[in-house]
Amino acid sequence: MSRITARRRVTRIAAGRSVTRRADFLAVEEPLEIRVGGKSLAVTMRTPGHDVELAAGFLVSEGVIHSPEDFTTARYCAGATADDGNTYNVLDVTLAPGVAPPDPSIERNFYTTSSCGLCGKASIDAVRTQSRYRVDADPLSIDTSLLIGFPDALRAEQAAFDRTGGLHAAGLFDGETGELLVLREDVGRHNAVDKVVGWALMNGRFPARSCVLMVSGRASFELTQKALMAGIPMLSAVSAPSSLAADLADEAGLTLVGFLRGETMVVYSRPDRITDSGSDEEPSLAREEPSPRLTEKAVVQ
């Protein structure tokens, strides 16, 4: 199987002090072609590893499959060219009998980069995908004392990031116990989330009721949509959401949390799911406070 990290000789320069040569580690980025029934659907630039989860999560996000029963087998096959010796960069998925193949409207015209999972959509109308699972009635209720621990728990398990400093992370937490159910890393934030969704599909946690999806960077429209497609009622991020992500979360009844750092957070939709057992103060909407982006430097990954 392909490597997650690659070793490379680099030159380290400290201005006015020294120049040294040493070994360093880089996050591996390679293409993965996802085929369904032998037909190419998309090529995404990803960090190798957990590719079956990635393909399964991608198909969930695109509305192709909705349950574990829809996904029967996935196998690696020969590369796109005869002289391509890597047999781990093409994955062919077989859907269950009766499951409709992907609609041509979701096919990527070229490929998706590690930074953009929506690039290449056949049309703007194809961007918004309807979820089979509603999250607005999900009974999730989580105390701030539990929620504020998620970023550190996520960071503590990022082994590949420790070596490279170049990977996004996504984790699925049990909203009742705070247990980290799964963590995945990837050069693409959307790939990391797809791997988490694929894991949930293949491990009896689908739809992911009363769970929290925690991401290491910002919360985009696409990540919000992926959470909805998996039936996840809360998305939390250490950085900012986009306006479209907040609009979608509000429309669907998903709790969207941004700037989750230390003991503070900003809640953009459905704040009723977050409680604070350690506070004696009554909630108040009368006091206006400065936006976090005006009082601290945002770390946008």
Contacts in CASP RR format, 6 or more apart in sequence:
PFRMAT RR
TARGET T0000
AUTHOR 0000-0000-0000
METHOD contacts of the structure
MODEL  1
MSRITARRRVTRIAAGRSVTRRADFLAVEEPLEIRVGGKSLAVTMRTPGH
DVELAAGFLVSEGVIHSPEDFTTARYCAGATADDGNTYNVLDVTLAPGVA
PPDPSIERNFYTTSSCGLCGKASIDAVRTQSRYRVDADPLSIDTSLLIGF
PDALRAEQAAFDRTGGLHAAGLFDGETGELLVLREDVGRHNAVDKVVGWA
LMNGRFPARSCVLMVSGRASFELTQKALMAGIPMLSAVSAPSSLAADLAD
EAGLTLVGFLRGETMVVYSRPDRITDSGSDEEPSLAREEPSPRLTEKAVV
Q
1 48 0 8 1.000
1 49 0 8 1.000
1 88 0 8 1.000
2 28 0 8 1.000
2 30 0 8 1.000
2 48 0 8 1.000
2 49 0 8 1.000
2 86 0 8 1.000
2 88 0 8 1.000
2 89 0 8 1.000
3 28 0 8 1.000
3 48 0 8 1.000
4 27 0 8 1.000
4 28 0 8 1.000
4 47 0 8 1.000
4 48 0 8 1.000
4 49 0 8 1.000
4 160 0 8 1.000
4 185 0 8 1.000
5 25 0 8 1.000
5 26 0 8 1.000
5 27 0 8 1.000
5 28 0 8 1.000
5 160 0 8 1.000
5 163 0 8 1.000
5 164 0 8 1.000
6 25 0 8 1.000
6 26 0 8 1.000
6 27 0 8 1.000
6 28 0 8 1.000
7 23 0 8 1.000
7 24 0 8 1.000
7 25 0 8 1.000
7 26 0 8 1.000
8 23 0 8 1.000
8 24 0 8 1.000
8 25 0 8 1.000
8 26 0 8 1.000
9 21 0 8 1.000
9 22 0 8 1.000
9 23 0 8 1.000
9 24 0 8 1.000
10 21 0 8 1.000
10 22 0 8 1.000
10 23 0 8 1.000
10 24 0 8 1.000
11 19 0 8 1.000
11 20 0 8 1.000
11 21 0 8 1.000
12 19 0 8 1.000
12 20 0 8 1.000
12 21 0 8 1.000
12 22 0 8 1.000
13 19 0 8 1.000
25 163 0 8 1.000
25 164 0 8 1.000
26 164 0 8 1.000
26 166 0 8 1.000
27 47 0 8 1.000
27 160 0 8 1.000
27 164 0 8 1.000
27 165 0 8 1.000
27 166 0 8 1.000
27 167 0 8 1.000
27 187 0 8 1.000
28 47 0 8 1.000
28 48 0 8 1.000
28 187 0 8 1.000
29 45 0 8 1.000
29 46 0 8 1.000
29 47 0 8 1.000
29 114 0 8 1.000
29 187 0 8 1.000
30 45 0 8 1.000
30 46 0 8 1.000
30 47 0 8 1.000
30 48 0 8 1.000
30 86 0 8 1.000
30 89 0 8 1.000
31 43 0 8 1.000
31 44 0 8 1.000
31 45 0 8 1.000
31 46 0 8 1.000
31 89 0 8 1.000
31 111 0 8 1.000
32 43 0 8 1.000
32 44 0 8 1.000
32 45 0 8 1.000
32 46 0 8 1.000
32 48 0 8 1.000
32 51 0 8 1.000
32 54 0 8 1.000
32 55 0 8 1.000
32 89 0 8 1.000
32 90 0 8 1.000
32 91 0 8 1.000
33 40 0 8 1.000
33 42 0 8 1.000
33 43 0 8 1.000
33 79 0 8 1.000
33 80 0 8 1.000
33 89 0 8 1.000
33 90 0 8 1.000
33 91 0 8 1.000
34 40 0 8 1.000
34 41 0 8 1.000
34 42 0 8 1.000
34 43 0 8 1.000
34 44 0 8 1.000
34 55 0 8 1.000
34 58 0 8 1.000
34 91 0 8 1.000
34 93 0 8 1.000
35 41 0 8 1.000
35 77 0 8 1.000
35 90 0 8 1.000
35 91 0 8 1.000
35 92 0 8 1.000
35 93 0 8 1.000
36 59 0 8 1.000
36 64 0 8 1.000
36 92 0 8 1.000
36 93 0 8 1.000
36 94 0 8 1.000
36 95 0 8 1.000
36 101 0 8 1.000
36 102 0 8 1.000
37 92 0 8 1.000
37 93 0 8 1.000
37 94 0 8 1.000
37 95 0 8 1.000
37 101 0 8 1.000
38 92 0 8 1.000
39 101 0 8 1.000
41 102 0 8 1.000
41 106 0 8 1.000
41 107 0 8 1.000
41 108 0 8 1.000
42 58 0 8 1.000
42 107 0 8 1.000
42 108 0 8 1.000
42 111 0 8 1.000
42 112 0 8 1.000
43 108 0 8 1.000
43 110 0 8 1.000
43 111 0 8 1.000
43 112 0 8 1.000
44 54 0 8 1.000
44 58 0 8 1.000
44 111 0 8 1.000
44 112 0 8 1.000
44 113 0 8 1.000
44 114 0 8 1.000
44 117 0 8 1.000
44 191 0 8 1.000
45 111 0 8 1.000
45 112 0 8 1.000
45 113 0 8 1.000
45 114 0 8 1.000
45 187 0 8 1.000
45 188 0 8 1.000
46 54 0 8 1.000
46 114 0 8 1.000
46 186 0 8 1.000
46 187 0 8 1.000
46 188 0 8 1.000
46 191 0 8 1.000
47 160 0 8 1.000
47 167 0 8 1.000
47 185 0 8 1.000
47 186 0 8 1.000
47 187 0 8 1.000
47 188 0 8 1.000
47 191 0 8 1.000
48 88 0 8 1.000
48 89 0 8 1.000
50 184 0 8 1.000
50 195 0 8 1.000
50 199 0 8 1.000
51 74 0 8 1.000
51 76 0 8 1.000
51 88 0 8 1.000
51 91 0 8 1.000
52 74 0 8 1.000
52 91 0 8 1.000
52 202 0 8 1.000
53 184 0 8 1.000
53 194 0 8 1.000
53 195 0 8 1.000
53 196 0 8 1.000
53 197 0 8 1.000
53 198 0 8 1.000
53 199 0 8 1.000
53 202 0 8 1.000
54 186 0 8 1.000
54 191 0 8 1.000
54 194 0 8 1.000
54 195 0 8 1.000
54 198 0 8 1.000
55 74 0 8 1.000
55 91 0 8 1.000
55 93 0 8 1.000
56 65 0 8 1.000
56 71 0 8 1.000
56 74 0 8 1.000
56 93 0 8 1.000
56 194 0 8 1.000
56 197 0 8 1.000
56 198 0 8 1.000
56 201 0 8 1.000
56 202 0 8 1.000
57 194 0 8 1.000
57 195 0 8 1.000
57 197 0 8 1.000
57 198 0 8 1.000
57 201 0 8 1.000
57 226 0 8 1.000
57 230 0 8 1.000
58 194 0 8 1.000
59 65 0 8 1.000
59 71 0 8 1.000
59 93 0 8 1.000
59 102 0 8 1.000
60 66 0 8 1.000
60 194 0 8 1.000
60 197 0 8 1.000
60 198 0 8 1.000
60 201 0 8 1.000
60 226 0 8 1.000
60 229 0 8 1.000
60 230 0 8 1.000
61 129 0 8 1.000
61 194 0 8 1.000
61 197 0 8 1.000
61 225 0 8 1.000
61 226 0 8 1.000
61 229 0 8 1.000
62 102 0 8 1.000
62 106 0 8 1.000
62 129 0 8 1.000
63 106 0 8 1.000
63 129 0 8 1.000
63 132 0 8 1.000
63 229 0 8 1.000
64 70 0 8 1.000
64 95 0 8 1.000
64 99 0 8 1.000
64 100 0 8 1.000
64 101 0 8 1.000
64 102 0 8 1.000
64 106 0 8 1.000
65 71 0 8 1.000
65 95 0 8 1.000
65 99 0 8 1.000
65 201 0 8 1.000
66 132 0 8 1.000
67 201 0 8 1.000
67 206 0 8 1.000
68 201 0 8 1.000
68 202 0 8 1.000
68 204 0 8 1.000
68 206 0 8 1.000
69 96 0 8 1.000
70 95 0 8 1.000
70 96 0 8 1.000
70 99 0 8 1.000
71 93 0 8 1.000
71 95 0 8 1.000
71 96 0 8 1.000
71 201 0 8 1.000
71 202 0 8 1.000
72 94 0 8 1.000
72 95 0 8 1.000
72 96 0 8 1.000
73 93 0 8 1.000
73 94 0 8 1.000
74 91 0 8 1.000
74 92 0 8 1.000
74 93 0 8 1.000
74 94 0 8 1.000
75 91 0 8 1.000
75 92 0 8 1.000
76 87 0 8 1.000
76 88 0 8 1.000
76 90 0 8 1.000
76 91 0 8 1.000
76 92 0 8 1.000
77 87 0 8 1.000
77 90 0 8 1.000
77 91 0 8 1.000
77 92 0 8 1.000
78 84 0 8 1.000
78 87 0 8 1.000
78 90 0 8 1.000
79 85 0 8 1.000
79 86 0 8 1.000
79 87 0 8 1.000
79 89 0 8 1.000
79 90 0 8 1.000
80 90 0 8 1.000
95 101 0 8 1.000
104 122 0 8 1.000
105 122 0 8 1.000
105 123 0 8 1.000
105 125 0 8 1.000
105 126 0 8 1.000
106 121 0 8 1.000
106 122 0 8 1.000
106 126 0 8 1.000
107 122 0 8 1.000
108 119 0 8 1.000
108 120 0 8 1.000
108 121 0 8 1.000
108 122 0 8 1.000
109 120 0 8 1.000
109 122 0 8 1.000
110 120 0 8 1.000
111 120 0 8 1.000
112 118 0 8 1.000
112 119 0 8 1.000
112 120 0 8 1.000
112 190 0 8 1.000
113 119 0 8 1.000
114 186 0 8 1.000
114 187 0 8 1.000
114 188 0 8 1.000
114 191 0 8 1.000
115 188 0 8 1.000
115 189 0 8 1.000
116 190 0 8 1.000
117 190 0 8 1.000
117 222 0 8 1.000
118 127 0 8 1.000
118 222 0 8 1.000
121 127 0 8 1.000
127 221 0 8 1.000
128 225 0 8 1.000
128 248 0 8 1.000
129 225 0 8 1.000
129 229 0 8 1.000
131 228 0 8 1.000
131 229 0 8 1.000
131 231 0 8 1.000
131 252 0 8 1.000
133 207 0 8 1.000
133 228 0 8 1.000
133 229 0 8 1.000
133 230 0 8 1.000
133 231 0 8 1.000
134 231 0 8 1.000
134 252 0 8 1.000
135 227 0 8 1.000
135 228 0 8 1.000
135 231 0 8 1.000
135 232 0 8 1.000
135 233 0 8 1.000
135 252 0 8 1.000
135 253 0 8 1.000
135 254 0 8 1.000
136 252 0 8 1.000
136 253 0 8 1.000
136 254 0 8 1.000
138 209 0 8 1.000
138 210 0 8 1.000
138 231 0 8 1.000
138 233 0 8 1.000
139 210 0 8 1.000
140 175 0 8 1.000
140 209 0 8 1.000
140 210 0 8 1.000
140 211 0 8 1.000
140 212 0 8 1.000
140 233 0 8 1.000
140 234 0 8 1.000
140 255 0 8 1.000
140 273 0 8 1.000
141 273 0 8 1.000
141 274 0 8 1.000
141 275 0 8 1.000
142 175 0 8 1.000
142 212 0 8 1.000
142 234 0 8 1.000
142 273 0 8 1.000
142 274 0 8 1.000
142 275 0 8 1.000
143 274 0 8 1.000
143 275 0 8 1.000
143 276 0 8 1.000
143 277 0 8 1.000
144 263 0 8 1.000
144 265 0 8 1.000
144 274 0 8 1.000
144 275 0 8 1.000
144 276 0 8 1.000
144 278 0 8 1.000
145 276 0 8 1.000
145 277 0 8 1.000
145 278 0 8 1.000
146 175 0 8 1.000
146 178 0 8 1.000
147 212 0 8 1.000
147 236 0 8 1.000
147 257 0 8 1.000
147 260 0 8 1.000
147 265 0 8 1.000
147 274 0 8 1.000
148 260 0 8 1.000
148 262 0 8 1.000
148 263 0 8 1.000
148 265 0 8 1.000
150 173 0 8 1.000
150 178 0 8 1.000
150 180 0 8 1.000
150 212 0 8 1.000
150 214 0 8 1.000
150 236 0 8 1.000
150 260 0 8 1.000
151 214 0 8 1.000
151 216 0 8 1.000
151 238 0 8 1.000
151 260 0 8 1.000
151 261 0 8 1.000
151 262 0 8 1.000
153 173 0 8 1.000
153 180 0 8 1.000
154 169 0 8 1.000
154 171 0 8 1.000
154 180 0 8 1.000
154 183 0 8 1.000
154 214 0 8 1.000
154 216 0 8 1.000
155 161 0 8 1.000
155 169 0 8 1.000
155 216 0 8 1.000
157 169 0 8 1.000
157 180 0 8 1.000
157 183 0 8 1.000
158 167 0 8 1.000
158 169 0 8 1.000
158 183 0 8 1.000
158 185 0 8 1.000
158 216 0 8 1.000
159 185 0 8 1.000
160 167 0 8 1.000
160 185 0 8 1.000
161 167 0 8 1.000
161 169 0 8 1.000
161 185 0 8 1.000
166 187 0 8 1.000
167 185 0 8 1.000
167 186 0 8 1.000
167 187 0 8 1.000
167 192 0 8 1.000
168 185 0 8 1.000
168 186 0 8 1.000
168 187 0 8 1.000
168 188 0 8 1.000
168 189 0 8 1.000
168 192 0 8 1.000
168 215 0 8 1.000
168 216 0 8 1.000
168 217 0 8 1.000
168 301 0 8 1.000
169 183 0 8 1.000
169 184 0 8 1.000
169 185 0 8 1.000
169 192 0 8 1.000
169 215 0 8 1.000
169 216 0 8 1.000
170 183 0 8 1.000
170 184 0 8 1.000
170 189 0 8 1.000
170 192 0 8 1.000
170 193 0 8 1.000
170 195 0 8 1.000
170 196 0 8 1.000
170 213 0 8 1.000
170 214 0 8 1.000
170 215 0 8 1.000
170 216 0 8 1.000
171 180 0 8 1.000
171 181 0 8 1.000
171 182 0 8 1.000
171 183 0 8 1.000
171 184 0 8 1.000
171 192 0 8 1.000
171 196 0 8 1.000
171 213 0 8 1.000
171 214 0 8 1.000
171 215 0 8 1.000
172 180 0 8 1.000
172 181 0 8 1.000
172 182 0 8 1.000
172 196 0 8 1.000
172 199 0 8 1.000
172 200 0 8 1.000
172 205 0 8 1.000
172 208 0 8 1.000
172 211 0 8 1.000
172 212 0 8 1.000
172 213 0 8 1.000
172 214 0 8 1.000
172 232 0 8 1.000
173 179 0 8 1.000
173 180 0 8 1.000
173 181 0 8 1.000
173 211 0 8 1.000
173 212 0 8 1.000
173 213 0 8 1.000
173 214 0 8 1.000
174 181 0 8 1.000
174 210 0 8 1.000
174 211 0 8 1.000
175 210 0 8 1.000
175 211 0 8 1.000
175 212 0 8 1.000
175 234 0 8 1.000
176 210 0 8 1.000
181 200 0 8 1.000
181 205 0 8 1.000
181 211 0 8 1.000
182 196 0 8 1.000
182 199 0 8 1.000
182 200 0 8 1.000
182 203 0 8 1.000
183 196 0 8 1.000
184 192 0 8 1.000
184 195 0 8 1.000
184 196 0 8 1.000
184 199 0 8 1.000
185 192 0 8 1.000
186 192 0 8 1.000
186 195 0 8 1.000
189 215 0 8 1.000
189 216 0 8 1.000
189 217 0 8 1.000
189 220 0 8 1.000
189 223 0 8 1.000
189 301 0 8 1.000
190 222 0 8 1.000
190 223 0 8 1.000
190 226 0 8 1.000
192 215 0 8 1.000
193 213 0 8 1.000
193 215 0 8 1.000
193 223 0 8 1.000
193 226 0 8 1.000
193 227 0 8 1.000
194 226 0 8 1.000
196 213 0 8 1.000
197 208 0 8 1.000
197 226 0 8 1.000
197 229 0 8 1.000
197 230 0 8 1.000
199 205 0 8 1.000
200 206 0 8 1.000
200 207 0 8 1.000
200 208 0 8 1.000
200 211 0 8 1.000
200 230 0 8 1.000
201 230 0 8 1.000
205 211 0 8 1.000
206 230 0 8 1.000
207 230 0 8 1.000
207 231 0 8 1.000
207 232 0 8 1.000
208 230 0 8 1.000
208 231 0 8 1.000
208 232 0 8 1.000
209 231 0 8 1.000
209 233 0 8 1.000
210 233 0 8 1.000
211 232 0 8 1.000
211 233 0 8 1.000
211 234 0 8 1.000
212 232 0 8 1.000
212 234 0 8 1.000
212 235 0 8 1.000
212 236 0 8 1.000
213 223 0 8 1.000
213 227 0 8 1.000
213 230 0 8 1.000
213 232 0 8 1.000
213 234 0 8 1.000
213 235 0 8 1.000
213 236 0 8 1.000
214 236 0 8 1.000
214 237 0 8 1.000
214 260 0 8 1.000
215 223 0 8 1.000
215 235 0 8 1.000
215 236 0 8 1.000
215 237 0 8 1.000
215 238 0 8 1.000
216 237 0 8 1.000
216 238 0 8 1.000
216 301 0 8 1.000
217 237 0 8 1.000
217 238 0 8 1.000
217 239 0 8 1.000
217 299 0 8 1.000
217 300 0 8 1.000
217 301 0 8 1.000
218 237 0 8 1.000
218 239 0 8 1.000
218 240 0 8 1.000
218 241 0 8 1.000
218 242 0 8 1.000
218 300 0 8 1.000
218 301 0 8 1.000
219 235 0 8 1.000
219 236 0 8 1.000
219 237 0 8 1.000
219 239 0 8 1.000
219 240 0 8 1.000
219 241 0 8 1.000
219 242 0 8 1.000
219 245 0 8 1.000
219 256 0 8 1.000
219 258 0 8 1.000
220 241 0 8 1.000
220 242 0 8 1.000
220 244 0 8 1.000
220 245 0 8 1.000
221 242 0 8 1.000
221 244 0 8 1.000
221 245 0 8 1.000
221 248 0 8 1.000
223 235 0 8 1.000
223 237 0 8 1.000
223 245 0 8 1.000
224 235 0 8 1.000
224 241 0 8 1.000
224 245 0 8 1.000
224 248 0 8 1.000
224 249 0 8 1.000
224 254 0 8 1.000
224 256 0 8 1.000
225 248 0 8 1.000
227 234 0 8 1.000
227 235 0 8 1.000
227 254 0 8 1.000
228 248 0 8 1.000
228 252 0 8 1.000
228 254 0 8 1.000
232 254 0 8 1.000
233 253 0 8 1.000
233 254 0 8 1.000
233 255 0 8 1.000
233 273 0 8 1.000
234 254 0 8 1.000
234 255 0 8 1.000
234 256 0 8 1.000
234 257 0 8 1.000
234 273 0 8 1.000
235 249 0 8 1.000
235 254 0 8 1.000
235 255 0 8 1.000
235 256 0 8 1.000
235 257 0 8 1.000
236 257 0 8 1.000
236 258 0 8 1.000
236 260 0 8 1.000
236 265 0 8 1.000
237 257 0 8 1.000
237 258 0 8 1.000
237 259 0 8 1.000
237 260 0 8 1.000
238 258 0 8 1.000
238 259 0 8 1.000
238 260 0 8 1.000
238 261 0 8 1.000
238 299 0 8 1.000
238 301 0 8 1.000
239 258 0 8 1.000
239 259 0 8 1.000
239 298 0 8 1.000
239 299 0 8 1.000
239 300 0 8 1.000
239 301 0 8 1.000
240 258 0 8 1.000
240 259 0 8 1.000
240 293 0 8 1.000
240 298 0 8 1.000
240 300 0 8 1.000
241 249 0 8 1.000
241 256 0 8 1.000
241 258 0 8 1.000
241 268 0 8 1.000
245 256 0 8 1.000
246 256 0 8 1.000
246 268 0 8 1.000
246 269 0 8 1.000
248 254 0 8 1.000
249 255 0 8 1.000
249 256 0 8 1.000
249 268 0 8 1.000
249 269 0 8 1.000
249 270 0 8 1.000
250 256 0 8 1.000
250 268 0 8 1.000
250 269 0 8 1.000
250 270 0 8 1.000
253 269 0 8 1.000
253 270 0 8 1.000
254 269 0 8 1.000
254 270 0 8 1.000
255 267 0 8 1.000
255 269 0 8 1.000
255 270 0 8 1.000
255 271 0 8 1.000
255 273 0 8 1.000
255 274 0 8 1.000
256 267 0 8 1.000
256 268 0 8 1.000
256 269 0 8 1.000
256 270 0 8 1.000
257 265 0 8 1.000
257 266 0 8 1.000
257 267 0 8 1.000
257 268 0 8 1.000
257 274 0 8 1.000
258 265 0 8 1.000
258 266 0 8 1.000
258 267 0 8 1.000
258 268 0 8 1.000
259 265 0 8 1.000
259 266 0 8 1.000
259 292 0 8 1.000
259 298 0 8 1.000
264 292 0 8 1.000
266 292 0 8 1.000
267 274 0 8 1.000
292 298 0 8 1.000
END
